[in-house]
């Protein structure tokens, strides 16, 4: 019987590209604000909301593919997290004094988002491994490590520190100043490697489909 896994994986590529471009938009954060008193509206030049919509569309397209049980469940969870994150991005366009409960919920959402990044990379690695595509599976493992080291550990610490400061009613501030510009290339790298892993998946799936077709003709 023909192995259909590579054919299914080939349908991942366009959604993964959407996720890449959506993540790139979220990474850029240029804003203009219109404030009157304590309230106002904020315009994001490269909107996080648009980025999150692209991510949700990409995740939804993958979730609709025929996937193994554990992967299907994981993708449905990621779609749910993406929708909540998109709503949070929409809320970020409005300037108002946020209640402590809302701030705490947004910090918790940030932690869930970081965990979701790891889950997503793990699921992509799993589907490649199940399809017998060892090189893309290894590439996704590297992507997972990069997301963990560059995003999850430092940003997870920041979200956790804010929650602890709120719980203990102490003040937590961090100001990297101009140094943050030096970190931008580092923060790009996990997304760049996600693009690389997607390309490797596309090439491996295409090669596997071509080999299967040639075998059928013979």
NORNOR-V107763 format. One line per field, one symbol per residue. ss: DSSP state (2 for helix, 1 for strand, 0 for the rest). phi: phi as a letter, one per 30 degrees, with the letter a starting at -180 (. if undefined). psi: psi as a letter, one per 20 degrees, with the letter a starting at -180 (. if undefined). A space follows every 10 residues. Layout:
ss=???
phi=???
psi=???
This chain:
ss=0000222222 0222222222 2222222000 1111110011 1111000222 2222222222 2220000022 2222222222 2222222222 2001100002 2222222222 2222222222 2222222222 0002222222 2222222222 2222222222 2222222200 0000000022 2222222222 2222222222 2222222222 22222220
phi=.dddeddddd ddddeddddd ddddddddbc bbbccbicbl bcccdcdddd dddddddddd ddddddbded dddddddddd dddddddddd dddccaddee ddddddddde ddddddedde dddddddddd dicddedddd ddeddddddd cddddddddd dddddddchc cbbbbdiddd dddeedddde dddddddddd dddddddddd dddddddd
psi=ppoighhghh ihgghhgggg hghghhhqmp qqqopocjra qppognphgg ghgggggggg hghiqoqqgh gggghgghgg gggghhhhhg hiiporopqh gggghhghhg ghgghhgggg hhghgghggh ijnhghghgh gggggggggh gggghhgggg hggghghjlr ppqpoibihh hhighghhgg hghggghggh gggggghhgg hgghhgg.
